[in-house]
Amino acid sequence: MIFAAILLAFQIVIPHVDVQLPPLEVTTADIVAVLAEYSLIHEDNPTFCKQFYGLTDFDTKSISLCSRYDSARMRRTLLHEILHILYYQKGIMTGGPFEVPIDAQAEQLYLKFYGMTPVVGQPLVEQIQD
């Protein structure tokens, strides 16, 4: 995830590459386990929020979320970061070109838990790069 953060910070756009991730069935217990292990930090820093919706640091076991967005955006971003962690726990790094499939899975989880998609239109990755 730090790699992806660096790419966004320097406005480096990765061309869409069709990458696949193994299926991951995410349960409520999985989410609770991650939140019990990782600190959740609400960032209000304009510099952070200009570059990121969220960021996971595996070394410090922390998830930072920009708190300047609406609750739907923050929930979806949290699900996105949790997916990074769940794959990381399985030994799979999901930065760079994996942001697109991670984002698609986060949207599906949001739909599963909330019964609707949080944002109509572009995927989260494309929105933050605009």
Backbone bond lengths (Angstrom), bond angles and torsions (degrees), N, CA, C in turn:
res aa  C-N    CA-C-N  psi(-1)  N-CA   C-N-CA  omega(-1)  CA-C   N-CA-C  phi
1 M - - - 1.447 - - 1.516 111.56 -
2 I 1.312 117.83 -35.12 1.452 120.01 177.86 1.531 109.50 -60.33
3 F 1.335 117.12 -38.98 1.459 121.58 176.94 1.525 110.57 -57.13
4 A 1.330 116.22 -46.66 1.464 120.27 179.80 1.525 110.28 -64.09
5 A 1.323 116.41 -37.74 1.455 120.53 179.18 1.523 110.80 -63.77
6 I 1.320 116.65 -41.22 1.460 120.80 178.30 1.524 109.82 -63.06
7 L 1.322 116.64 -42.43 1.457 120.08 179.30 1.516 111.19 -59.91
8 L 1.335 116.53 -43.97 1.463 120.02 -179.86 1.524 111.04 -69.22
9 A 1.339 117.04 -39.02 1.455 121.07 -178.77 1.521 111.61 -61.57
10 F 1.325 116.46 -35.27 1.452 120.65 179.93 1.524 112.62 -98.07
11 Q 1.327 116.06 12.52 1.460 122.30 177.05 1.529 111.60 57.71
12 I 1.321 116.77 36.69 1.453 121.33 177.21 1.525 107.38 -88.83
13 V 1.303 116.63 122.22 1.449 121.07 -178.86 1.523 108.36 -100.92
14 I 1.320 115.90 125.28 1.457 121.03 177.58 1.515 107.39 -90.43
15 P 1.331 117.56 125.13 1.469 118.40 177.58 1.523 109.83 -61.05
16 H 1.315 115.31 147.90 1.464 119.02 -179.52 1.517 109.99 -63.75
17 V 1.304 114.37 121.94 1.459 121.73 176.23 1.521 105.71 -119.75
18 D 1.310 116.37 134.13 1.456 119.43 -178.56 1.530 109.42 -76.63
19 V 1.332 115.49 92.87 1.460 121.01 178.80 1.519 108.78 -107.92
20 Q 1.295 115.31 150.37 1.458 120.68 -178.31 1.524 109.80 -118.24
21 L 1.292 115.46 146.63 1.462 122.44 172.49 1.516 108.01 -118.02
22 P 1.326 117.33 147.95 1.462 117.72 175.59 1.529 109.68 -63.01
23 P 1.322 117.86 148.26 1.465 119.79 179.70 1.527 110.58 -59.01
24 L 1.308 114.43 146.83 1.460 120.67 -179.83 1.524 108.06 -136.32
25 E 1.313 116.45 112.96 1.463 120.76 175.53 1.516 108.24 -85.28
26 V 1.307 116.82 114.01 1.457 121.73 -176.89 1.517 109.12 -100.70
27 T 1.315 115.60 125.33 1.462 121.16 178.53 1.527 109.85 -106.89
28 T 1.298 115.54 166.67 1.459 120.33 175.05 1.524 109.77 -60.37
29 A 1.321 116.84 -37.62 1.470 120.72 178.50 1.529 110.86 -62.11
30 D 1.334 117.85 -37.70 1.468 121.18 176.98 1.526 110.67 -61.45
31 I 1.309 115.90 -44.38 1.463 121.14 -178.56 1.521 110.36 -65.35
32 V 1.329 116.68 -44.61 1.464 120.54 179.24 1.528 110.25 -62.45
33 A 1.328 117.48 -40.88 1.466 121.26 179.36 1.526 110.97 -61.25
34 V 1.329 117.19 -43.39 1.465 120.31 178.50 1.522 110.06 -63.76
35 L 1.319 117.38 -45.90 1.466 120.36 -177.71 1.526 112.51 -68.05
36 A 1.332 117.20 -24.50 1.463 120.42 175.56 1.530 110.78 -76.17
37 E 1.336 116.38 -26.19 1.467 121.05 -176.57 1.532 112.59 -94.06
38 Y 1.334 117.84 -32.61 1.468 122.36 -175.63 1.525 110.57 -105.80
39 S 1.331 115.61 142.15 1.460 121.28 174.05 1.521 108.83 -78.36
40 L 1.311 115.97 142.79 1.465 121.36 177.05 1.520 108.03 -108.25
41 I 1.316 115.69 121.01 1.466 121.77 -176.76 1.523 108.00 -115.69
42 H 1.324 116.01 125.80 1.469 121.01 176.04 1.517 107.95 -94.22
43 E 1.320 115.84 114.01 1.465 122.23 -177.98 1.522 109.88 -95.26
44 D 1.326 115.71 132.20 1.459 120.99 175.17 1.526 110.28 -115.28
45 N 1.314 115.81 4.95 1.451 122.54 -177.98 1.535 109.99 -67.56
46 P 1.335 118.08 122.26 1.466 120.23 -178.08 1.531 113.28 -59.30
47 T 1.322 117.51 -35.84 1.467 120.28 179.49 1.518 110.47 -65.12
48 F 1.338 116.79 -45.50 1.457 120.41 177.99 1.528 109.72 -60.97
49 C 1.332 116.05 -49.02 1.472 120.61 -174.80 1.527 112.58 -67.84
50 K 1.307 117.59 -24.87 1.458 120.39 177.37 1.531 110.52 -71.65
51 Q 1.337 116.56 -27.75 1.455 121.49 -176.26 1.522 113.93 -99.85
52 F 1.330 116.99 -30.13 1.464 120.38 -171.47 1.518 112.33 -137.84
53 Y 1.331 115.73 147.73 1.458 121.36 163.28 1.519 108.14 -86.04
54 G 1.334 115.62 -38.05 1.456 121.16 179.31 1.513 110.24 -158.05
55 L 1.317 115.45 163.95 1.451 121.44 -177.89 1.521 108.66 -154.71
56 T 1.328 116.90 133.89 1.455 121.66 177.44 1.516 109.23 -109.70
57 D 1.324 115.81 134.30 1.463 121.74 174.31 1.522 106.88 -114.65
58 F 1.328 116.12 108.43 1.460 120.65 -177.36 1.526 111.71 -69.33
59 D 1.337 117.49 -30.05 1.461 120.72 -178.72 1.525 112.18 -68.85
60 T 1.328 116.17 -44.55 1.472 119.51 -179.67 1.524 112.09 -91.75
61 K 1.322 115.51 -2.47 1.471 121.94 -177.29 1.529 110.60 51.71
62 S 1.332 113.24 58.39 1.460 119.16 179.50 1.525 110.73 -135.41
63 I 1.326 114.43 148.81 1.461 123.02 174.88 1.523 106.09 -119.39
64 S 1.318 116.71 122.07 1.460 121.23 176.47 1.520 108.46 -105.42
65 L 1.328 115.73 131.11 1.466 121.92 178.11 1.521 109.23 -122.16
66 C 1.322 116.47 137.40 1.453 119.39 173.52 1.519 108.07 -71.86
67 S 1.316 115.44 122.80 1.471 119.84 -177.47 1.526 112.44 -89.57
68 R 1.302 118.12 7.63 1.470 121.56 -179.61 1.520 113.58 -86.10
69 Y 1.323 116.89 -1.28 1.459 120.92 -178.41 1.521 110.68 -104.59
70 D 1.317 116.28 167.53 1.460 120.53 179.83 1.524 110.78 -69.45
71 S 1.322 115.75 166.55 1.466 120.64 -174.71 1.523 112.27 -63.34
72 A 1.323 118.17 -33.72 1.468 120.13 178.32 1.524 110.19 -62.88
73 R 1.315 117.54 -45.89 1.468 122.05 178.93 1.530 109.97 -62.23
74 M 1.319 116.89 -44.12 1.464 120.09 -178.56 1.535 111.26 -66.12
75 R 1.311 117.87 -39.67 1.471 120.36 178.27 1.524 111.00 -64.90
76 R 1.297 115.78 -44.78 1.472 119.65 179.85 1.521 110.65 -64.47
77 T 1.318 116.61 -40.54 1.458 120.81 177.63 1.526 110.78 -64.20
78 L 1.317 116.77 -40.59 1.461 119.89 177.61 1.528 110.73 -62.13
79 L 1.311 117.27 -43.15 1.470 120.06 176.56 1.526 110.55 -61.64
80 H 1.309 117.54 -40.05 1.459 122.98 177.74 1.535 109.89 -58.95
81 E 1.322 116.84 -48.36 1.470 120.97 -179.48 1.530 111.35 -66.94
82 I 1.305 117.48 -37.75 1.470 120.76 177.34 1.523 110.58 -62.40
83 L 1.321 117.44 -38.21 1.465 120.03 176.61 1.530 111.23 -61.90
84 H 1.333 116.81 -42.04 1.463 119.37 175.78 1.532 109.98 -55.98
85 I 1.312 116.72 -44.39 1.465 121.34 -178.28 1.523 111.25 -66.10
86 L 1.309 117.49 -44.70 1.467 120.44 -179.10 1.530 111.37 -62.19
87 Y 1.321 117.27 -40.72 1.468 119.54 176.14 1.533 110.46 -68.31
88 Y 1.305 117.17 -40.35 1.464 121.56 178.37 1.529 110.47 -58.45
89 Q 1.333 116.25 -41.45 1.460 120.71 178.80 1.527 111.88 -63.94
90 K 1.319 116.59 -20.52 1.471 121.61 177.11 1.529 111.31 -96.20
91 G 1.339 116.07 6.67 1.460 120.18 178.36 1.509 114.74 83.58
92 I 1.327 117.48 16.67 1.467 121.61 -177.91 1.534 109.02 -113.01
93 M 1.326 116.02 117.53 1.462 120.88 177.00 1.533 108.53 -82.99
94 T 1.315 116.73 135.42 1.463 119.77 -171.47 1.521 113.61 -126.18
95 G 1.310 117.70 29.08 1.457 119.67 175.87 1.511 110.75 -82.98
96 G 1.322 115.68 -173.20 1.465 121.86 175.39 1.514 113.38 57.19
97 P 1.339 117.62 -122.12 1.469 120.11 -174.73 1.535 113.19 -67.27
98 F 1.316 117.88 -11.66 1.462 120.15 179.99 1.529 112.57 -82.80
99 E 1.324 117.51 -4.92 1.465 120.13 179.06 1.528 111.43 -60.09
100 V 1.318 117.22 -38.37 1.467 120.34 -177.79 1.533 111.44 -65.62
101 P 1.354 119.88 -51.13 1.467 117.66 177.66 1.528 113.58 -66.70
102 I 1.335 117.57 -31.83 1.471 120.13 176.04 1.528 108.86 -63.93
103 D 1.310 116.07 -42.67 1.461 120.30 -179.89 1.523 111.41 -63.67
104 A 1.330 116.72 -40.71 1.466 120.66 178.42 1.528 110.43 -63.46
105 Q 1.325 116.97 -40.96 1.468 120.28 177.47 1.528 111.12 -65.92
106 A 1.330 117.06 -38.23 1.465 120.40 178.42 1.525 110.34 -62.95
107 E 1.312 116.24 -40.02 1.464 119.82 178.33 1.530 110.90 -64.16
108 Q 1.337 116.25 -40.88 1.472 120.14 177.78 1.530 111.23 -64.51
109 L 1.328 117.36 -40.05 1.470 119.91 176.96 1.522 110.90 -64.42
110 Y 1.331 116.10 -40.90 1.464 119.61 177.92 1.524 110.06 -59.89
111 L 1.318 115.33 -44.40 1.463 120.58 177.93 1.532 110.67 -60.73
112 K 1.335 116.33 -43.02 1.467 121.23 179.86 1.535 111.36 -61.71
113 F 1.328 116.88 -45.56 1.462 121.02 -175.07 1.527 113.57 -81.88
114 Y 1.327 117.13 -33.09 1.467 120.12 -173.90 1.527 114.08 -113.92
115 G 1.330 116.93 -7.58 1.455 120.20 175.54 1.508 115.23 75.30
116 M 1.335 117.48 14.63 1.462 120.70 179.02 1.512 108.54 -158.98
117 T 1.316 115.99 161.21 1.457 119.23 174.32 1.526 107.71 -86.53
118 P 1.335 117.58 142.28 1.457 119.77 -175.32 1.518 114.45 -73.41
119 V 1.324 117.91 -33.87 1.455 121.57 -177.21 1.516 107.85 -140.11
120 V 1.306 115.77 127.33 1.456 119.67 177.32 1.523 107.52 -85.56
121 G 1.312 116.43 137.83 1.459 119.04 177.55 1.503 112.23 117.10
122 Q 1.322 114.71 -134.13 1.451 121.73 -174.55 1.520 112.37 -64.95
123 P 1.352 116.40 149.06 1.455 119.24 170.78 1.526 110.57 -63.48
124 L 1.310 117.09 157.44 1.459 123.61 -178.27 1.520 112.46 -52.32
125 V 1.317 117.86 -43.39 1.463 121.35 -177.87 1.514 110.61 -59.28
126 E 1.331 118.18 -42.61 1.455 121.39 -179.84 1.521 110.66 -70.13
127 Q 1.321 118.31 -35.74 1.453 121.01 -178.02 1.522 111.78 -64.54
128 I 1.337 116.88 -41.02 1.451 119.70 -176.97 1.525 111.46 -70.98
129 Q 1.324 117.75 -24.29 1.458 120.81 -178.73 1.517 111.75 -84.32
130 D 1.308 118.56 -10.99 1.477 121.05 179.72 1.526 111.16 -73.11
